[in-house]
Structures are given as structure tokens and as C-alpha cells.
């Protein structure tokens, strides 16, 4: 899937793109947004779109904190 992101957010490590996309789709699925990979994001509310990214960030921070606690 091509990266259609035209905003300021970009993947700093290009090799991570596929994993981040998969993570995004998993989070969206857990939130009840079926077929997130193929739906037109313009048909979703800002809250729905923002929620996916917010949960992703929350989980990444939690994983990092767990790593720090395990040192």
C-alpha cells in the first residue's frame, strides 16, 4: 500500500512503515472500525481518525516505559 500521507507526519525509519500500518489496522479493528485499510478516511469523523492515532501513541509509550522499567 502506498503512503498517501501528505501531512507533516512521516516515518523516520522507512523499514518500519509496514509494521506501523499493520499496527494501525489492528488498533482500528479493536475500535470497531472494520476495513480501515480500505475505507475512505474522509468519511470518518475527526474523533474516529484521531482515536486510532491516539491509541497507537499510548501503546508505544507504554511499551517504551515497560522497557525502561525492565532495565
Number of C-alpha atoms within 10 A of each C-alpha: 8 5 10 6 9 7 6 6 7 11 12 8 7 8 9 10 16 12 10 13 14 12 14 18 18 18 20 22 15 11 13 11 17 13 11 18 16 8 11 9 12 8 9 13 10 10 9 16 16 12 15 21 14 14 15 18 12 10 13 12 12 12 12 11 11 11 10 9 8 7 5
